[in-house]
Amino acid sequence: MPNGEFLGEYEQVIHELSERIVAAQKPIRILDALKWDSSVEEYFYKHKCKKLPVIDSEYYQQKNPLSFDPVKKIQEFRDIDRSIRRKLGQYSGVGSIMQRMCYEYSRVVEMLMARGTAAFTNISQELYGSSQDAFHVGAPTLKDLATLVSNTLANIKDQVKTDADEQIYTSEQAVAMLSDVLGAYFSDKENIRVELSDGIIADAAAGADRIKIHKGLKFSLREIRTFEIHEGWVHLGTTLNGMAQPICTFLSKGAPSSTVTQEGLAIITEIFTFSSYPGRLRRLTNRINAVNMAEEGANFFDVYEFYRDQGLDSNDSYQSTMRVFRGSSPDLGPYTKDLSYSKGFILIYNYMRLAVQRGLVKRIPLLFVGKTTLEDLHILADLLDEGIIAPPKYVPPQFSDIAALSAWMVYSLFLNRLDLRRLALDFKGILQ
């Protein structure tokens, strides 16, 4: 935290308001608040994967109560919002970012208050989106993306597997390997830790200063590489960049809109580093399909059977289905956060293409300055020019080299104009 003596009045006001947001959001732990306890899984298997206990609003209040008073927390964010308008004015760029964060955190609290009810999914869709949302008038949806990817992957099934796909590395070995590569990527001053955990749903998860690896699993080289890129370079890197901000400390914390950007940035970095692979894409598109099923009325058992049909074993199918219904109920709508990966990828990719076309390529590395949102990049560019924010320290080479990135995007702009269906007919003779 900077010493107030070295900040001007404007910078000091921003910093104080920023710190209030950071402090206010601290007890809000969304994923922890949505968890089902182990008794649910035990009940599920005891009844031969055919029955679940009642999970409603009373269940969450009894089994997973919030650690804070939600009504007071919402009022706290409203008070901060009022202070922002009074101290920075109605049209302040940095003020608008902080005001939106206050609004989103308030909606998050309202979503947590609605756990186990239909309102939970409605707020989730507002914050993270729906599988049927359009990217522009007449555009395909995320559901259409899932269908296209699924059909295409079926055509290359078992044709692209190599030794790198063999799951031969234990969780302990993955921890050791990631500790080495991330220790080289981040400076010695960063106290980065990679550790085992049995308290996470995902295979890997990044925190403020550590990456957790799910205990008791086996991983392939490809999976460990994606952990390095996704959890390390992007999630951990943007957290450290945000924490290094001397004034806009709010950039170290992510509201839901930044989750879409963060997860999309992680996926696009996987692709740009040639670290992704068909199995990874299949997992992401399965999440879209599962959320879409729940949005259209499918219950827990319908989605569970969908995952079983995709070849997952009983345990993986349960865990994947629980991701969809956590915070909700087995027969209500989904928690739609898992759409963020693909939705964010599409939004960021198109932003970069347009930024190159319009001569704004220097803004692209600002995606890594902290927990950013696409709509804020123009404001962040101004804040960088004003010296209100510091440039990001940790930027993957694929994004720091904007010359090479620009070349890719320039060709992408042209390729998008070609009619793939017409090309398929013209290439028919050489594709047989």
C-alpha angles and dihedrals in degrees: 000000000000122000109254090224090070096049128082120234093263094049092045092053091050091048094049093049091045091052090051090057092047091051094044095053095046099097093044107100105168102187093044090052092053098051125122114218124243092261090072092058092044090051090048094055093039088061094048095257090296103102141041130194120251109283112187139132091290090055092057093045091052103034102031111018119180116259092224140045103265095201092053091044093055090049089050091057090046090053090051090049090052091050091051092055093045096047103033103027134238098287102042112134096213088041091056090054092052093044091053090050090053090051093048094047089050089053090048090056090048089050090052090049087054096054112143094021135093090252089068093070093043091058091042090056090050092052102037105016137241132271088244098053114123123228090212138340109308094002124139117259132231088264088058089050090053091051093049094047093045093051093046094048089052088061093057098038112151092356098101105040119121138168087281088071095058111111098222103130121092123223088255091054091048090053091052094046094048092046089058099047096041091045087060094045097050123052122260089250091068112086095216118175133189113196144165121260136179093187101077130086096209124070089244136007135184125223132180096290106359147051119225121211120201109252122237100023135117122230138192126228089254092054093048090049091053090051088054093051102034103037097025112034095033113025098031093035095053091045091054091045090051093047089052092060109113096202112012096055090160087081088077091066128064127220116196095271089057089050089065091050093043096051092042090050090051093051094046090049089053089054096044090052091048088240098124123088140185094270090055092050090047090055092051094048091046087058090054091049092047093050090046091052091052092046088054094051106275116145131218094275093050091053091043090056090047090058092046088053088053089061100260119141122241096269096047091045091053093047093047092048092047088057088060097049102032110127090018130066130268092255100036132075127297138263098247101202091109089071088068094083097060097029092052092047093055094045094048095044091053092044090055093049091051093043090056092046092052097042096252097118093126089069094064097081088055086076085080098048090099139300094338136173123217094235090058098055094095090053092046089052089056091046090052090052090049093050092242092122130034121232115259115270098200112053121152111246091244089065101033090058096068092171092066091039090053092054091054093048094047091057090043090057090057098040090055089064093060119097106236093195091055090047091051090058093047093047093045093107095055096040095062 
